[in-house]
Structure formats: structure tokens, C-alpha cells
Amino acid sequence: MQDNRVHVTPTNVVVQTRESDTRPFDWTVPAFCVCCCCCWPLGVIAMVYASDANTAADHGDFEKAHKSATIAGVLTLASFLCGVGAIVALVVIYRT
């Protein structure tokens, strides 16, 4: 008598999109806004990094684009916080 056994092993198909395959957030407009309204030196640097991120994404280098976009976002936030801090400091100084 033959021993016929069927071995079934489960297979999982996982489809993942890497973060580096997608275009990063465009920080150009927020960087321009904080450049005009908050702390312009950091805003200008943020606009440069945002432009670098867009150029890298246009050329398909999504890893560099994500790094530049992250730096642009951090600089945009830092510029905003510096501007708010300066306004709060001025209000405190001139109210006393």
C-alpha cells in the first residue's frame, strides 16, 4: 500500500511599497510662508532643501528626496517656532 500524503505549506503574499518609492511632501509653499512671515534665514534654507527634494524626486532619486524633504520640514518648523518666539518675546518686553 502506498502512503500518499499531501503537504500544504501556506504562502503569504505581501505587497509593500517602500517609502523611498513615493514622492515626498512638497515643503516649498510652507517654507516660503515662514520665510516671509517668521524667521527668513531659516526659511530661505528650507526653500533650498525643498527645491533639492523636488529636483531629486524628478530625477527618481527618492531616497535623497526624502532626506531633503525631512530637512526642509524641520527647518520650516524651526523657522515658525523662532518667529513665534520672537513675537512672544517682543510682546513680553514691550508690555512691561
Residue pairs with C-beta under 8 A, 6 or more apart in sequence:
19 66
20 62
20 63
20 66
21 62
22 62
23 57
23 62
23 65
24 53
24 57
24 62
24 65
24 66
24 68
24 69
24 70
25 69
25 73
26 50
26 53
26 54
26 69
27 46
27 49
27 50
27 53
27 69
27 72
27 73
27 76
28 47
28 50
28 51
28 54
30 46
30 76
31 43
31 46
31 47
31 49
31 50
31 72
31 75
31 76
31 79
32 43
32 47
34 42
34 43
34 46
34 76
34 79
34 80
34 83
35 43
35 44
35 46
35 47
35 79
36 43
37 83
38 79
38 80
38 82
38 83
38 84
39 78
39 79
39 80
39 82
39 83
39 86
40 79
42 75
42 76
42 78
42 79
42 82
43 75
43 76
43 79
45 75
46 72
46 73
46 75
46 76
46 79
47 72
49 68
49 69
49 71
49 72
49 75
50 68
50 69
50 72
52 64
52 68
52 72
53 64
53 65
53 66
53 68
53 69
53 72
54 65
56 62
56 64
56 65
56 68
57 65
